[in-house]
């Protein structure tokens, strides 16, 4: 337990020193994150049908239950943040699943 404490303490010390400008060799970066779009039931259905998938197959691809897809498309539930990001990627690139070998169409 003391090793964990010392590691956390050292990390916090480094963060403080960096903030004070005493560690110029530390590389940092800034990111702008696109706002998270929330898909409605019709848009989700459209993304799925453009993939030529049943609700069951789409659920398997996204790692959720078929009931989840059904409830999204019925509008009774909404996708989580991570699911919305995946839907966004699928909406932007219809070949994404094949490109990254998530599925293989036969």
C-alpha positions in Angstrom: 0.0 0.0 0.0 2.9 2.4 0.7 4.3 1.9 -2.8 1.0 3.0 -4.2 0.9 6.0 -2.0 4.5 6.9 -2.9 3.7 6.6 -6.6 0.6 8.8 -6.3 2.6 11.3 -4.2 5.4 11.4 -6.8 3.0 11.9 -9.6 1.2 14.8 -7.9 4.6 16.3 -7.1 5.5 16.2 -10.8 2.2 17.7 -11.8 2.8 20.6 -9.4 6.3 21.2 -10.7 5.1 21.1 -14.2 2.4 23.6 -13.5 5.0 25.9 -12.0 7.1 25.6 -15.2 9.9 23.6 -13.5 9.7 20.6 -15.8 10.0 21.9 -19.4 10.8 18.5 -20.8 7.3 17.2 -20.1 5.3 17.1 -23.2 1.7 18.1 -23.1 -1.1 18.5 -25.6 -4.4 20.2 -25.9 -7.4 18.6 -27.6 -10.7 19.9 -28.8 -13.4 17.2 -28.5 -16.4 17.3 -30.8 -19.7 17.6 -29.0 -21.5 14.3 -28.5 -24.4 14.0 -30.8 -27.5 12.2 -29.4 -29.2 10.0 -32.0 -33.0 9.7 -32.1 -34.8 6.5 -32.8 -35.3 7.2 -36.5 -31.6 8.0 -37.0 -30.5 4.8 -35.2 -32.9 2.7 -37.4 -31.5 4.5 -40.5 -27.9 3.8 -39.5 -28.8 0.1 -38.9 -30.7 -0.3 -42.2 -27.8 1.3 -44.1 -25.6 -1.4 -42.7 -28.2 -4.0 -44.0 -28.4 -5.5 -40.5 -31.2 -6.9 -38.4 -31.6 -5.6 -34.9 -30.1 -8.8 -33.6 -27.0 -8.6 -35.8 -26.6 -4.8 -35.1 -26.7 -5.6 -31.3 -24.0 -8.2 -31.7 -21.8 -5.7 -33.5 -22.3 -3.0 -30.9 -21.9 -5.4 -28.0 -25.4 -4.8 -26.6 -28.6 -6.9 -26.3 -31.2 -7.0 -29.1 -33.6 -5.5 -26.5 -31.3 -2.5 -26.2 -31.4 -1.9 -30.0 -35.2 -2.4 -29.9 -35.6 0.1 -27.1 -33.4 2.7 -28.9 -35.4 2.4 -32.1 -38.7 2.6 -30.2 -37.4 5.7 -28.4 -37.9 4.3 -24.9 -34.2 4.3 -24.1 -31.2 6.4 -25.5 -27.7 5.2 -26.3 -24.9 5.9 -23.9 -22.0 8.2 -24.7 -19.8 5.5 -26.1 -22.7 4.0 -28.2 -23.4 7.5 -29.6 -19.8 7.8 -30.7 -20.0 4.4 -32.4 -23.2 5.4 -34.1 -21.5 8.6 -35.2 -18.7 6.7 -36.8 -21.0 4.3 -38.5 -23.1 7.2 -39.8 -19.9 8.8 -41.3 -18.4 5.7 -42.8 -20.7 2.9 -44.0 -17.7 0.6 -44.5 -16.2 1.1 -41.1 -17.1 -2.3 -39.8 -15.4 -4.1 -42.7 -12.4 -1.7 -42.7 -11.5 -2.6 -39.1 -12.4 -6.3 -39.6 -15.3 -6.1 -37.1 -17.5 -7.9 -39.7 -16.9 -9.8 -42.9 -19.7 -9.6 -45.4 -20.3 -12.8 -47.4 
